[in-house]
Amino acid sequence: MSTRAIINIYDEIDGFNIYLHQDGQPEKIRPAIEKAKAFAFKLPRFEAGEFSTALIKVLKVRA
């Protein structure tokens, strides 16, 4: 059975929703979020669109 998930990423300006059809458990998504940080702007700068793109890149490679 697939575990679906919607990942919501927001900042003060934009908001993005990423839908996962399978492997949506937190313990499977958390490592992808950690890996996406390497492709995104370094904190404290945060842009939802840019981080969403980084996360999608990691999720596509994972699949």
N, C-alpha and C positions, 0 to 999 in steps of 0.2 A: 504494500500500500504506500502510495506517495504521501509525503508530508509537505503540503503547500505552505508558502510563506509570502508575505509582502513586507519588503524592507522599505521603510519611510526615511528619507534623508532630507532634512530641512535646514535652511539658514534664515537670516532675516529677510531675504529677497525671494528666494526660490524654494521649491519643494519638489522632490522626485520620489516616485514609488517604483520599486523593482519587484517584479513578481517571479517567484521560483516555483516551478511545478513539482519539483522533488527535492529531497534533501533539505528541507526547511527547518530542521531542528536547530535550536540555538547552538548546540555543541558542534554542528557542522558549518554554521554560518560564521561563527566567531573567528575561526582561523582565516577565513576569506577576508573579513573586515581588517584583521591585523595585517595581512599581506597587502591589501589595498593602500594602506598608509604609506607604503614605500613608493607608490606611484602618484601620490597626491601631494599637494602643498604641505610643507611642514607646519605643524601647529605652532603658534596660535592662529595662523591664517587658515580659514576654512571656507570653502565655497561648495555648496551642495551639488551643483552641476558637475564640478570638477571631481569631487569625491565619488559621485555616482558613476562617472565614466571609469574611474580607477577600479571600482568594485566590479563593474560589469566585465572589465578586462580580466580580472582574477577569476570571476565565475565562469567565463567562457573557456579559459585555459583549463580549469578544474574539470569541466564536463567532458 
